[in-house]
Amino acid sequence: MNTGLGNAPHDAQMNALLAALSTAERARLADELELVPLRLGQVLYESGETMSHAYFPIDCVISLLYVMKNGESAEIAIVGKEGMVGIALFMGGDSTMSRAIVQNAGHAYRLKARVLKEEFHKGNEMSRLLLMFASALITQMVQTAACNRHHTVDQQLCRWMLLSLDRLPTDQISMTAKLIGNMLGLETEQVSTATGVLSNAGLISYNDGEITVLDRGGVENRSCECYAVVKKESDRLLAGAGAAH
């Protein structure tokens, strides 16, 4: 398998969870980790589908969407280089009620579901890191639900942009208003209005599906408290993970 452990530009240590493992643990898992390219819009698994692998992104962003019976969906969390996709595998199931879709193309290391479960049940470094990340992800899901219910569309958009930027190497996000609406459970017109408000305020530029953040501090000020809550919890848990081994 193509692990690329320790080799740029797709070093496994670009993923915070894998980086937090001791050198010995990473070496032990090296043959099980497979580097895979992920294209924009690629579905890693559908709601209710049995998951064959867990994914550890290194330079891509994965969106987790809750899918309704009528086919409509809304984003409940995003995952990038700070975490992994597939927490249901070590929390009692082989499937999940969410859809995982690639929001920004890039690469990830994947681990067979069987191997992930075995590692988790050993109660070693990996199991502790997975539980810490699951806690941060649940915080993001809860905060997202509250944000979607209580905050304005432009505040929701600011939160979403900031969370995306934290997981990307640039200040640009490639996403049409329609796709953003699908992610956030909003009408395209609502997203267009919100991007217009932020553009007029000089915080972003938005052209042909490309969002460029011009004033990150201004976007943070415009956002609701939800972004800060999620970032604080994620930073706290990852700092603990990095210091522990």
Secondary structure, 3 states (H helix, E strand, C coil): CCCCCCCCCCCHHHCHHHHHCCHHHHHHHCCCCEEEEECCCCEEECCCCCCCEEEEECCCEEEEEEECCCCCEEEEEEECCCCCECHHHHCCCCCCCEEEEEEECEEEEEEEHHHHHHHHHCCCHHHHHHHHHHHHHHHHHHHHHHHHHHCCHHHHHHHHHHHHHCCCCCCEEECCHHHHHHHHCCCHHHHHHHHHHHHHCCCEEEECCEEEECCHHHHHHHCCCHHHHHHHHHHHHHHHHHHHC
